[in-house]
Amino acid sequence: MEATGTDEVEKIKSKFMSAWHNMKYSWVLKTKTYFSRNSPVFLLGKCYHFKTDDSGELSTDGSSFDKINKEISGNVEEFRKDFISRIWLTYREEFPQIKGSALTTDCGWGCTLRTGQMLLAQGLMLHFLGRGWVWPDALDIDNSDTESWTAHTVKKLTASFEASLTAEREPKILSNHHRGTLKRNCDDSERRNEVYHRKIISWFGDYPLAAFGLHQLIEYGKKSGKIAGDWYGPAVVAHILRKAVEEARDPELQGVTVYVAQDCTVYSSDVIDRQCSLMDSGKAATKAVIILVPVRLGGERTNMDYLEFVKGILSLEYCVGIIGGKPKQSYYFAGFQDDSLIYMDPHYCQSFVDVSIKDFPLESFHCPSPKKMSFKKMDPSCTIGFYCRTVQDFEKASEEITKMLKSSSKEKYPLFTFVKGHSKDYDFASSPLHEEKHLFPEDEKRRLKRFSTEEFVLL
């Protein structure tokens, strides 16, 4: 009876915490972000110029676009369309209960898992759609104003609080903006792209069977001692993503693999071995690789000497972003202007979307407005990601990044390195291709134990 009573207390506590987090993170969606007209804006390798004869700034909510000449306005719209087309994964509520817990929301603890999902999603978009792809309906979702979102939020958080107390599923309150899917005429190529667009989002759905959904990532995290409700750092998430891609059984995903750098070192032969490994079908084919490099950009605070390198990385089209943030909050960094980083924020609680149904609504998976943050506010712990489709692409990328590392490093040692050979040639206990019984080999566990004291903490 005592154990049962304790379980009931934990359930009630969990419901109250869920209600609080749902309310806390339901208020922030759309804020004005100002961009200088006189400096280029970079977004995952794409460069946009907003330069005009007038001085000042413009906001990304569309209020200043009509003041800019037609040529520049087109460029601003291209940036907006490109940014909105990136996949945005945020806190969600009222999804199926996470195994081994009473949690039906990740509000307050799942931000780094969400930013890791966004980075992986960008890698998959490069793989299936290419960097030039943009969502044809991107600009159509940016028409709601702050007042309508606030009214929707009040209704949603009230329903959420009541549902949490009564253990009932929250009634779905959706604005007209979110109902249905935007329809338009499209040709075969656009239809093919839209199929992949939806398929990629569905892989990140919040239900147990989704390959890269929160439920699966938490299961892989358990093998490193993490449970639902814990906070996860960028280095741990990098390894969880690697395991998730390894275990994915969808035939479409057999052509992609993930490599995680060891001790800030990318071993070229290990990467190439992963790219040239056999698929599950036994067919020999070169796989694309997503390379994840957990690094620290300084000690307790970010070293400003690394700013130019980070900007250089985000200027590469094969960069898939950075899992980072500021102390206590994780963000997905995707670009920059001057000394400010452009990011997508997962700290907004949205209702569960069932991605298994046909024509599920896409709007909540695309961020309507970018945010900016000064580089000096960035937490030094982060994970950098790259995508290479072929072995030749990897060799070219390693040369390009190595030059960038050398030119940006004012110290004796670069932030990370590419070396020839395998990790086992340098006295590592196991090869990355070794079939592991646990998520991390012992040498990785020792490194991650060191990382774990330096990363994000629960809000």
N, C-alpha and C positions, 0 to 999 in steps of 0.2 A: 504493500500500500504506500509505503514511504517513497519508493521509487516512482510509483505512478503519480503521486503528488508532486514530486520534483519535476517530472516530465510535463505536467500540466502547467506548472509555474513557468517553465522554460518556453512553452508554447505561447502563453499569455504575454511573456516578456518579448518574444519574437514578434508577435502581432503588434504590440505597442511600438517597438522599434521600427518595424516596417512602415507603420502609419506615419511615424515621425519623419523617417527618411523620405517617404513618398511626398509628404507635404513640403519638406525642406528643399527637395530637388525638383519640384514641379513648377517653381516660379521663374526659373531662368531659361529663356530660349533665345529671344531676339534682343540684342543690344547693338547700338551703333558702334561700328568700328571705322576709324578714320584712316585713310591712306593719303600719303603725300602725292601730289600731282607731278612732282619733279624727280622722283626716284623710281627705278624699275621695280616691279614686283615679280618674285619668282615663286612658282608653284610646281613642285615635283618636276623640275627640269624645264618647265615652260616659262618664258619671260614675257611680261606684259608691261607696256609703257602707257602711263596716263598723263604724260606731259602736255601742258597747255601754256598759253601766254600768261594766263592769270596765275597768281600765287595762291597758296592756301592748301586746303585739304578737301577730300570728298569722302562721303560716307558710303558704306556698302548696302544701305537699305533702299537705295534707288532715289532718295530725295534730292540728290544733287545732279543726277545724270542729265536732266534736261538743260543744265547750264553749260554743258560741255559740247564742243562742236561735234558734228556728225561722225567724223573720222575717229576721233578719240572715244566717243560714246560706243562705237562698235568694238573697240579694244576692251573697254571696261566690261561690256556685255560678254565678250569672249572669256574674260577672267571669271566673271560671275558664273557663267555656264560651266566652265571647267571645274571650279571649286564645288559647286552644287552637285556635280556629277560624281564626286568622290563618295564612297559609301560611308555613312555615319552610323556608328553603333553606340548606343547610349544605355544608361540604366533603363531597365524595364520592370514593370510590376505585374502581378497576377499571372505569371507564367506557371507551367506545371511545376509542382513541388520538386525541389532538388533532393536527390536521393541521399538519405542519411541525415536530413535536416527538416525543419519546418518552414524553410525559406521559400517564398514565391517571388522574391525580388532581390536584386543585387544592389539596391540603393545604399550608398554609404561605404561599400567595400569592394565593388567589382570594377572600379575605374581602370585599373591597369590591364585587366583582362579585356576590357572593351577597347582600349587603345591598341592592344596587341591584335585584336580582331581586325581593327581598321587597317593596320599595317599589312596583315596577311591578305585582307580583301583587296588592297591596292596591288599587291603582287599578283593575285589571281586575275585582276582586271587587266594588268599588263599582259598576262599570259593568254587570256582568251579574247580580249577586246582590243588591246594595243593602247599606247599612250594617247593617240589622237582621238579616241572615242569620247564622245560626250553624250549625255542623256538628252534626247530631243525635247523632252518636256521639262528640262531643268528650270528654266526661267518662269514657268507657269506656277511653280509652288511658292514663289516668293512674293505673293500678293496680299497675304494676310497682315494685319497690323497688330501692334502690341496689345491693344485693348481687347481684340477678339481672342487672342491667346490667353490673356489674363482671365477673362470670363470663363473660358473653357477650363483653365487650370483650377479655378475655385470649385467648379462643379466636380471635377475629377478628384481633387484631393478630399473633398467632403465625402464622396462616394467611397473612396479608398479607405478613409478612416472608419466609416461605418462598417464596411465589409471586413476590415481587419478585426474589429471587435466582435462581429457576429460569425466570423469564420466562413462568410459567404463570398462567392466570387464577385468581384467588382463589376457592376453593370457598365458596359462599354459606352462612354459618352464621347462621341466623335463629332467634330465640327463638320460642316458641309465641305470644308476644305479638304478633309481627309476621307470623305466617302467616295468609294469607287476608285477606279483607275483612269488616269487621263488617257483619252483615246485620240488617235490621230491616224491618218493614212500613212502607210509605210511600205517600202519595197522589200524584196526578199532579204537584202543585206541588213536592213534595219530590223526586220523580224528576227533574223538569226542573232543579231546583237542583243535584242531585247530578251530573247530566250536565255542567253548567257547572263545578262544583267540580272534577271530574276533568279536564275540558278545559283549564281554567286551569293546573292543575298540569302537564299534559302539555306545554304550551307552554314550560315551563321544564325539560324533561327533559334529561339529560346525554347527548345523542347529536346528531350533526351536523345533522339535519333539524329539530330543535325550534326554533321561531321565536325564543325568548328563552333558549335553552339556552346553557350555557357555551361550547360550540364556536362558535356563531354570534356571540356577543358578542366572543370573541377575534378572530374574522375581521374584525369591524368595528374593533376596536382596532388591528389591524395598520396600518390606514390613517392612524393617528396615531402610528405608530412603536412601538406596544406589541406584545409577543409573549407567548405562553404562558409563564408563570413570572415575568413582570414583576409589580410591584405597581401597582395602579391607584388613583388618588385619586377622591374624590367628584365633582369637577367633570368629570373625564374620563369617568367612568361615566355621568354625566347625558347627555352627548352620544352615548355608545355606545347608551344606551337609546333616545334619540330616533331614531337611525339604524335600530336594530332594528325599532322600530314602523313607521317609514316603509317598510321593505323587507318587512314581513310580508305574506304573500299569502293567508292564511286569510280567507275572506269575512267571518267573524265579527269580524275585527279591523279591517275597513275603516271602522268607525264610531268609531275612536279615533285620536287623534294626540297627539304630545308636543311641547311647546314648552320650550326652555331659555333662561332669562333671560341677557341680555348685560350684562356689567359691573354686575351686581346691579340691573339694570333690566328690568322687564317692559313691553314695548311693546304696548299694548292692541290697536292695529289689526293688528299681526302675529299676535296670538293669535286674534283674530276671523277673520282671513283663513284661518288654519289650520282653524278650526272650520267655515268655510263653503266650503272647497275641495271640488272634485269627488272622488267616490270613483272607484276604478279602473274600475268599471262605467259611468262617465259619468253616474251618477245624482246629482242635486243633493240633498244632505241635510246637516243640521248634525251635525258630529262632536263627540263629547266630547273634552275636552282634559285632559291631565295636564301641569301646569306644574311644572317643576323649576328651583329657584333655588339655584345654588351661592353660598355666602356664607362669610365668616370672622367668627367671634364674638369677635374680639380679635386680639392680636398673637401672641406666643409661647404665651400661655395664654388660656383662655377668660375673657372679661370677664363678671363676675357681674352686671353691669348688664343683660345680655341674658336673664337667667333668666326674668323675667316674660313676655317676648315669646315665648320658646320654649314656656313653659307655655301661653300663650294660643293659640299655633299648634296644639299638640297637643290643645287643647280643642275644636277645630273638627271637625265630622263629615266635612267634605270634605278634611281633611288626610289624606294617605296615608303620613305618617311622615317620618323624617329619616334619610338616609344619613350616619352620623357614626361616633363611636367615641371611643376614647382613644388617645393616642400608641401607634403600632405595631399597633393592632387596630381593625378596623371593626365596628360594631354597627348594628343597625336599631332606632332609637328609635321607640316607638309610644305612650308615655304617661308619666305622672309621678305621684308622690305627694310632697307637700311639696317639698323641694329635690333629690329624687332622680329620675332618669329611669328608666323601665321599658323594657327592650329585649329583643330576641331575638339570640342569639349564634350566628354561623355557624361558630364554631371547634370543631366536633365532626365527626369523620370517620365517615361512614356508608357502607354498601355501596351500590353502583349499583343503581338500580331501573329496570327496563325499563318505561317508561310507555306503550309502544306496545301492550302486551298488554292484553287485556280484564280488567277488575277487578283492576288492579295494586294492591298494598297502599298505603294512604294514610297509615298511622300515622307513618311517618318524615318526613312533610311537615308535621307539626303538633307544635309545641313543648309538652311536657307541663308546663313550669314557667317563669314569668317570672324575669328577673333585674333587679336595680336597681343604679344607679351614681350617685354624687354628681355633680351638674351641674358642679362645679368641676374634676372630673377629665376632663371632655369635651375632646377635641381641638377647637380653634377652627374647623378646616376641615370643612365639612359641606354637604349638599345637602338643601333642604327641598322637599317635594312636596305638590301640591294636585290635586284632581280637580274638574272642572266639566263637568256633562253638557250644558248649553246655553249660548248666548251670555248669556242673562239671568243664569244662575248665575255665569258669570265676572264679569259687571259687578257683581253683588251681592258676590261674594267680594273683588274688588279694592277696593271701598269699605270693606268690613268690615276687611280686613287693613291697609289704609292708615290707618284710625283707630287700629288696634292698634299699628302702627309708630310713629305720632306720639305716642301716649300712653306708650309704653314707652321712647322714645328720650330719653336725658338729654343727648345730644350734639346738635350742629347737624344732622348728617346721619343719616337712618334706615339700618337694616341693608340694605334694598333698597327700590326704589320702583316704582310703577306710573305710567306716563306715557301721554298720548294720542299717537296717531300711529304711524308706522312707524319702524323703526330707520334706514331709509335717509334719513328726514327729518332725522336727526341726524348725517349725514355718515358713516354706516357703509357699508362697501364693497359689501355684498351683503344682499339680503333673505333672511330665514329660509326663504322658499318657493323660493328659487333652487335649481335642481338642481345639486348639488355633485359635482365629480369626486372630491373627497376627503371624508373624514369631517368635517373642520373647514375653514371659510374661513380665510384668512390672518389676519384680525383675531382670530378665536377662537383660532388657534394661538398667537398672541403672548400672549393672556391666559392660556391654559393652560400656557404655558411658565413664566409667573410662578407659577401655582398649583402646578406640579409640584414645586417646591422646598419646598413648605409642607405637603404632605400626608403620608399614612401611608407608613411604610417597611416593608420585608419583615421578618417576624419572624425 
